């Protein structure tokens, strides 16, 4: 394989890698479903509570937690937003 062929192969491989890499490195917010206005407000309130609690979670983890809470609320709207702890 001569120098030109090696250069072409490296260029093609780099192009393929760079063309695919941004999609593989994207976080789940790019693929997350869009929120309604009400859900956006719930997300803001949830994030505010998460930040106020300052429990050491990363912002990504806080967003995931809030999305999970919103999804649970959408799936079962009659359930309260706060977790219910059964009395013993």
FENUR-V9471 format. One line per field, one symbol per residue. ss: DSSP state (a for helix, b for strand, c for the rest). psi: psi as a letter, one per 40 degrees, with the letter a starting at -180 (. if undefined). burial: # if it has 16 or more other C-alpha atoms within 10 Angstrom, else .. Layout:
ss->???
psi->???
burial->???
//
This chain:
ss->ccaaaaaaaaaaaaaaaaaaaaaaacccccccccccaaaaaaaaaaaaaaaaacccccaaaaaaaaaaaaaaaaaccccccccccccc
psi->hiddddddddddddddddddddddeiieddeiiiiidddddddddddddddddfeeiidddddddddddddddddgdeiidiihhii.
burial->......................................#..##..##..#...........##.###.##..#...............
//
